[in-house]
Amino acid sequence: MEKNVLQSISGVAIFPIISFAIFFLFFLGLAVYVLFVNRRHVDTMSQLPLTDESGDPDETLKYHLNHDILC
């Protein structure tokens, strides 16, 4: 039944091509971004959850670990 419904739509063959193109371009763009992203920026962003106002991730982590043990 679905086969007959889809055949009655004019130009239905273009939809799979468009969806594949969107899928391919998205992942191609993501791969290009990952390959060319600034490594220093990635390192800075990865340390953000661990840093406090002091900016030293090791000191902040030691503070939180000691605080959890004491409380």
N, CA, C and O atoms as a Tinker XYZ file with bonds, in Angstrom:
   284  protein
     1  N      0.820000   -1.189000    0.000000    73     2
     2  CA     0.000000    0.000000    0.000000    64     1     3
     3  C      0.876000    1.270000    0.000000    63     2     4     5
     4  O      0.613000    2.207000   -0.753000    81     3
     5  N      1.920000    1.291000    0.852000    73     3     6
     6  CA     2.768000    2.475000    0.896000    64     5     7
     7  C      3.465000    2.699000   -0.439000    63     6     8     9
     8  O      3.742000    3.833000   -0.829000    81     7
     9  N      3.741000    1.603000   -1.130000    73     7    10
    10  CA     4.424000    1.721000   -2.411000    64     9    11
    11  C      3.552000    2.486000   -3.406000    63    10    12    13
    12  O      4.048000    3.328000   -4.154000    81    11
    13  N      2.274000    2.196000   -3.410000    73    11    14
    14  CA     1.361000    2.893000   -4.313000    64    13    15
    15  C      1.199000    4.358000   -3.915000    63    14    16    17
    16  O      1.079000    5.225000   -4.781000    81    15
    17  N      1.195000    4.635000   -2.628000    73    15    18
    18  CA     1.045000    6.016000   -2.167000    64    17    19
    19  C      2.263000    6.829000   -2.570000    63    18    20    21
    20  O      2.124000    7.946000   -3.069000    81    19
    21  N      3.456000    6.284000   -2.359000    73    19    22
    22  CA     4.668000    7.012000   -2.709000    64    21    23
    23  C      4.820000    7.198000   -4.215000    63    22    24    25
    24  O      5.360000    8.209000   -4.664000    81    23
    25  N      4.350000    6.232000   -4.993000    73    23    26
    26  CA     4.442000    6.357000   -6.446000    64    25    27
    27  C      3.512000    7.438000   -6.975000    63    26    28    29
    28  O      3.751000    7.992000   -8.048000    81    27
    29  N      2.473000    7.736000   -6.245000    73    27    30
    30  CA     1.524000    8.750000   -6.724000    64    29    31
    31  C      2.043000   10.174000   -6.493000    63    30    32    33
    32  O      1.492000   11.124000   -7.049000    81    31
    33  N      3.089000   10.332000   -5.685000    73    31    34
    34  CA     3.655000   11.660000   -5.434000    64    33    35
    35  C      4.664000   11.959000   -6.542000    63    34    36    37
    36  O      5.585000   11.181000   -6.790000    81    35
    37  N      4.475000   13.078000   -7.188000    73    35    38
    38  CA     5.399000   13.429000   -8.267000    64    37    39
    39  C      6.697000   13.976000   -7.673000    63    38    40    41
    40  O      6.667000   14.804000   -6.763000    81    39
    41  N      7.828000   13.514000   -8.188000    73    39    42
    42  CA     9.128000   13.981000   -7.733000    64    41    43
    43  C      9.563000   13.386000   -6.406000    63    42    44    45
    44  O     10.409000   13.969000   -5.728000    81    43
    45  N      9.016000   12.251000   -6.016000    73    43    46
    46  CA     9.349000   11.649000   -4.721000    64    45    47
    47  C     10.769000   11.083000   -4.709000    63    46    48    49
    48  O     11.339000   10.886000   -3.636000    81    47
    49  N     11.340000   10.822000   -5.860000    73    47    50
    50  CA    12.681000   10.227000   -5.928000    64    49    51
    51  C     13.766000   11.196000   -5.463000    63    50    52    53
    52  O     14.872000   10.761000   -5.145000    81    51
    53  N     13.481000   12.481000   -5.417000    73    51    54
    54  CA    14.494000   13.454000   -5.038000    64    53    55
    55  C     14.684000   13.509000   -3.508000    63    54    56    57
    56  O     15.750000   13.914000   -3.045000    81    55
    57  N     13.693000   13.119000   -2.733000    73    55    58
    58  CA    13.767000   13.219000   -1.273000    64    57    59
    59  C     14.884000   12.385000   -0.651000    63    58    60    61
    60  O     15.576000   12.889000    0.233000    81    59
    61  N     15.097000   11.126000   -1.072000    73    59    62
    62  CA    16.228000   10.383000   -0.509000    64    61    63
    63  C     17.581000   10.994000   -0.871000    63    62    64    65
    64  O     18.522000   10.942000   -0.079000    81    63
    65  N     17.674000   11.564000   -2.053000    73    63    66
    66  CA    18.929000   12.195000   -2.469000    64    65    67
    67  C     19.200000   13.436000   -1.625000    63    66    68    69
    68  O     20.332000   13.664000   -1.200000    81    67
    69  N     18.177000   14.227000   -1.386000    73    67    70
    70  CA    18.333000   15.433000   -0.565000    64    69    71
    71  C     18.700000   15.071000    0.873000    63    70    72    73
    72  O     19.580000   15.698000    1.463000    81    71
    73  N     18.040000   14.076000    1.432000    73    71    74
    74  CA    18.336000   13.694000    2.813000    64    73    75
    75  C     19.753000   13.120000    2.938000    63    74    76    77
    76  O     20.431000   13.374000    3.934000    81    75
    77  N     20.203000   12.360000    1.953000    73    75    78
    78  CA    21.567000   11.857000    1.977000    64    77    79
    79  C     22.578000   12.994000    1.859000    63    78    80    81
    80  O     23.609000   12.984000    2.531000    81    79
    81  N     22.285000   13.966000    1.011000    73    79    82
    82  CA    23.190000   15.107000    0.843000    64    81    83
    83  C     23.308000   15.903000    2.142000    63    82    84    85
    84  O     24.408000   16.300000    2.525000    81    83
    85  N     22.193000   16.138000    2.815000    73    83    86
    86  CA    22.230000   16.845000    4.103000    64    85    87
    87  C     23.041000   16.055000    5.114000    63    86    88    89
    88  O     23.888000   16.621000    5.804000    81    87
    89  N     22.796000   14.759000    5.211000    73    87    90
    90  CA    23.523000   13.885000    6.131000    64    89    91
    91  C     25.021000   13.917000    5.834000    63    90    92    93
    92  O     25.830000   14.067000    6.749000    81    91
    93  N     25.388000   13.780000    4.578000    73    91    94
    94  CA    26.793000   13.741000    4.187000    64    93    95
    95  C     27.480000   15.073000    4.443000    63    94    96    97
    96  O     28.593000   15.096000    4.967000    81    95
    97  N     26.845000   16.176000    4.086000    73    95    98
    98  CA    27.447000   17.493000    4.282000    64    97    99
    99  C     27.610000   17.836000    5.760000    63    98   100   101
   100  O     28.595000   18.468000    6.142000    81    99
   101  N     26.660000   17.428000    6.589000    73    99   102
   102  CA    26.777000   17.674000    8.021000    64   101   103
   103  C     28.006000   16.963000    8.593000    63   102   104   105
   104  O     28.805000   17.586000    9.292000    81   103
   105  N     28.163000   15.684000    8.309000    73   103   106
   106  CA    29.296000   14.944000    8.860000    64   105   107
   107  C     30.619000   15.333000    8.198000    63   106   108   109
   108  O     31.671000   15.247000    8.832000    81   107
   109  N     30.583000   15.749000    6.961000    73   107   110
   110  CA    31.792000   16.269000    6.330000    64   109   111
   111  C     32.220000   17.575000    7.013000    63   110   112   113
   112  O     33.403000   17.775000    7.290000    81   111
   113  N     31.264000   18.451000    7.277000    73   111   114
   114  CA    31.566000   19.685000    7.991000    64   113   115
   115  C     32.080000   19.432000    9.388000    63   114   116   117
   116  O     33.001000   20.108000    9.846000    81   115
   117  N     31.496000   18.464000   10.069000    73   115   118
   118  CA    31.948000   18.103000   11.415000    64   117   119
   119  C     33.369000   17.546000   11.378000    63   118   120   121
   120  O     34.174000   17.865000   12.253000    81   119
   121  N     33.686000   16.733000   10.397000    73   119   122
   122  CA    35.038000   16.176000   10.270000    64   121   123
   123  C     36.052000   17.275000    9.977000    63   122   124   125
   124  O     37.154000   17.260000   10.526000    81   123
   125  N     35.698000   18.219000    9.128000    73   123   126
   126  CA    36.600000   19.337000    8.828000    64   125   127
   127  C     36.825000   20.169000   10.082000    63   126   128   129
   128  O     37.952000   20.586000   10.352000    81   127
   129  N     35.767000   20.418000   10.852000    73   127   130
   130  CA    35.900000   21.192000   12.088000    64   129   131
   131  C     36.832000   20.479000   13.074000    63   130   132   133
   132  O     37.696000   21.114000   13.680000    81   131
   133  N     36.662000   19.188000   13.233000    73   131   134
   134  CA    37.486000   18.427000   14.180000    64   133   135
   135  C     38.948000   18.427000   13.738000    63   134   136   137
   136  O     39.845000   18.515000   14.577000    81   135
   137  N     39.194000   18.332000   12.463000    73   135   138
   138  CA    40.570000   18.303000   11.972000    64   137   139
   139  C     41.276000   19.652000   12.087000    63   138   140   141
   140  O     42.486000   19.702000   12.308000    81   139
   141  N     40.529000   20.738000   11.938000    73   139   142
   142  CA    41.164000   22.052000   11.899000    64   141   143
   143  C     40.915000   22.921000   13.128000    63   142   144   145
   144  O     41.280000   24.097000   13.131000    81   143
   145  N     40.302000   22.365000   14.173000    73   143   146
   146  CA    40.049000   23.158000   15.374000    64   145   147
   147  C     41.377000   23.418000   16.096000    63   146   148   149
   148  O     42.289000   22.593000   16.066000    81   147
   149  N     41.458000   24.565000   16.732000    73   147   150
   150  CA    42.655000   24.962000   17.458000    64   149   151
   151  C     42.802000   24.084000   18.706000    63   150   152   153
   152  O     41.923000   24.082000   19.568000    81   151
   153  N     43.888000   23.353000   18.802000    73   151   154
   154  CA    44.100000   22.433000   19.929000    64   153   155
   155  C     44.182000   23.181000   21.257000    63   154   156   157
   156  O     43.752000   22.671000   22.291000    81   155
   157  N     44.730000   24.377000   21.225000    73   155   158
   158  CA    44.840000   25.170000   22.449000    64   157   159
   159  C     43.446000   25.529000   22.975000    63   158   160   161
   160  O     43.206000   25.523000   24.182000    81   159
   161  N     42.548000   25.837000   22.064000    73   159   162
   162  CA    41.170000   26.145000   22.443000    64   161   163
   163  C     40.491000   24.921000   23.063000    63   162   164   165
   164  O     39.772000   25.041000   24.055000    81   163
   165  N     40.719000   23.761000   22.480000    73   163   166
   166  CA    40.131000   22.530000   23.013000    64   165   167
   167  C     40.671000   22.239000   24.415000    63   166   168   169
   168  O     39.910000   21.853000   25.302000    81   167
   169  N     41.966000   22.421000   24.620000    73   167   170
   170  CA    42.547000   22.201000   25.944000    64   169   171
   171  C     41.978000   23.179000   26.963000    63   170   172   173
   172  O     41.680000   22.794000   28.094000    81   171
   173  N     41.826000   24.438000   26.571000    73   171   174
   174  CA    41.256000   25.434000   27.473000    64   173   175
   175  C     39.824000   25.076000   27.834000    63   174   176   177
   176  O     39.442000   25.146000   29.002000    81   175
   177  N     39.045000   24.703000   26.863000    73   175   178
   178  CA    37.652000   24.350000   27.116000    64   177   179
   179  C     37.526000   23.082000   27.953000    63   178   180   181
   180  O     36.587000   22.959000   28.740000    81   179
   181  N     38.441000   22.147000   27.802000    73   179   182
   182  CA    38.361000   20.912000   28.579000    64   181   183
   183  C     38.712000   21.144000   30.040000    63   182   184   185
   184  O     38.311000   20.361000   30.901000    81   183
   185  N     39.451000   22.203000   30.334000    73   183   186
   186  CA    39.828000   22.511000   31.715000    64   185   187
   187  C     38.809000   23.408000   32.412000    63   186   188   189
   188  O     38.897000   23.576000   33.628000    81   187
   189  N     37.856000   23.984000   31.704000    73   187   190
   190  CA    36.903000   24.909000   32.304000    64   189   191
   191  C     36.111000   24.318000   33.472000    63   190   192   193
   192  O     35.960000   24.995000   34.489000    81   191
   193  N     35.603000   23.102000   33.376000    73   191   194
   194  CA    34.842000   22.584000   34.517000    64   193   195
   195  C     35.704000   22.371000   35.763000    63   194   196   197
   196  O     35.170000   22.275000   36.868000    81   195
   197  N     37.011000   22.295000   35.604000    73   195   198
   198  CA    37.887000   22.017000   36.727000    64   197   199
   199  C     38.497000   23.269000   37.342000    63   198   200   201
   200  O     39.041000   23.217000   38.445000    81   199
   201  N     38.410000   24.386000   36.641000    73   199   202
   202  CA    39.064000   25.592000   37.132000    64   201   203
   203  C     38.117000   26.448000   37.944000    63   202   204   205
   204  O     36.904000   26.442000   37.733000    81   203
   205  N     38.695000   27.184000   38.874000    73   203   206
   206  CA    37.953000   28.133000   39.693000    64   205   207
   207  C     38.429000   29.523000   39.301000    63   206   208   209
   208  O     39.024000   29.686000   38.236000    81   207
   209  N     38.187000   30.510000   40.118000    73   207   210
   210  CA    38.635000   31.866000   39.791000    64   209   211
   211  C     40.156000   31.957000   39.713000    63   210   212   213
   212  O     40.689000   32.819000   39.014000    81   211
   213  N     40.856000   31.078000   40.421000    73   211   214
   214  CA    42.314000   31.128000   40.410000    64   213   215
   215  C     42.885000   30.755000   39.047000    63   214   216   217
   216  O     43.965000   31.219000   38.684000    81   215
   217  N     42.178000   29.929000   38.296000    73   215   218
   218  CA    42.640000   29.538000   36.973000    64   217   219
   219  C     43.532000   28.314000   36.984000    63   218   220   221
   220  O     43.942000   27.846000   35.922000    81   219
   221  N     43.845000   27.778000   38.167000    73   219   222
   222  CA    44.707000   26.602000   38.257000    64   221   223
   223  C     43.837000   25.371000   38.503000    63   222   224   225
   224  O     43.273000   25.231000   39.588000    81   223
   225  N     43.715000   24.483000   37.528000    73   223   226
   226  CA    42.827000   23.331000   37.697000    64   225   227
   227  C     43.298000   22.369000   38.784000    63   226   228   229
   228  O     42.474000   21.723000   39.431000    81   227
   229  N     44.614000   22.263000   38.995000    73   227   230
   230  CA    45.115000   21.340000   40.011000    64   229   231
   231  C     44.735000   21.807000   41.414000    63   230   232   233
   232  O     44.321000   21.000000   42.247000    81   231
   233  N     44.874000   23.096000   41.676000    73   231   234
   234  CA    44.521000   23.635000   42.989000    64   233   235
   235  C     43.023000   23.523000   43.242000    63   234   236   237
   236  O     42.602000   23.188000   44.350000    81   235
   237  N     42.227000   23.800000   42.235000    73   235   238
   238  CA    40.775000   23.706000   42.382000    64   237   239
   239  C     40.358000   22.276000   42.657000    63   238   240   241
   240  O     39.514000   22.034000   43.520000    81   239
   241  N     40.931000   21.331000   41.944000    73   239   242
   242  CA    40.600000   19.928000   42.150000    64   241   243
   243  C     41.010000   19.474000   43.538000    63   242   244   245
   244  O     40.259000   18.756000   44.199000    81   243
   245  N     42.202000   19.886000   43.998000    73   243   246
   246  CA    42.645000   19.525000   45.353000    64   245   247
   247  C     41.711000   20.115000   46.400000    63   246   248   249
   248  O     41.403000   19.456000   47.393000    81   247
   249  N     41.255000   21.351000   46.193000    73   247   250
   250  CA    40.344000   21.975000   47.143000    64   249   251
   251  C     39.039000   21.198000   47.242000    63   250   252   253
   252  O     38.552000   20.924000   48.339000    81   251
   253  N     38.477000   20.845000   46.094000    73   251   254
   254  CA    37.201000   20.135000   46.113000    64   253   255
   255  C     37.349000   18.727000   46.688000    63   254   256   257
   256  O     36.451000   18.254000   47.385000    81   255
   257  N     38.446000   18.061000   46.413000    73   255   258
   258  CA    38.656000   16.736000   46.980000    64   257   259
   259  C     38.809000   16.815000   48.488000    63   258   260   261
   260  O     38.230000   16.002000   49.208000    81   259
   261  N     39.585000   17.789000   48.984000    73   259   262
   262  CA    39.738000   17.953000   50.422000    64   261   263
   263  C     38.437000   18.387000   51.074000    63   262   264   265
   264  O     38.125000   17.952000   52.182000    81   263
   265  N     37.677000   19.236000   50.403000    73   263   266
   266  CA    36.420000   19.690000   50.943000    64   265   267
   267  C     35.439000   18.525000   51.073000    63   266   268   269
   268  O     34.714000   18.439000   52.064000    81   267
   269  N     35.410000   17.640000   50.096000    73   267   270
   270  CA    34.512000   16.486000   50.147000    64   269   271
   271  C     34.909000   15.526000   51.252000    63   270   272   273
   272  O     34.042000   14.910000   51.872000    81   271
   273  N     36.198000   15.385000   51.511000    73   271   274
   274  CA    36.657000   14.476000   52.567000    64   273   275
   275  C     36.322000   15.047000   53.933000    63   274   276   277
   276  O     35.920000   14.309000   54.833000    81   275
   277  N     36.483000   16.357000   54.098000    73   275   278
   278  CA    36.241000   16.993000   55.388000    64   277   279
   279  C     34.759000   17.101000   55.717000    63   278   280   281
   280  O     34.395000   17.094000   56.893000    81   279
   281  N     33.905000   17.201000   54.721000    73   279   282
   282  CA    32.464000   17.406000   54.989000    64   281   283
   283  C     31.715000   16.144000   55.133000    63   282   284
   284  O     30.505000   16.166000   55.358000    81   283
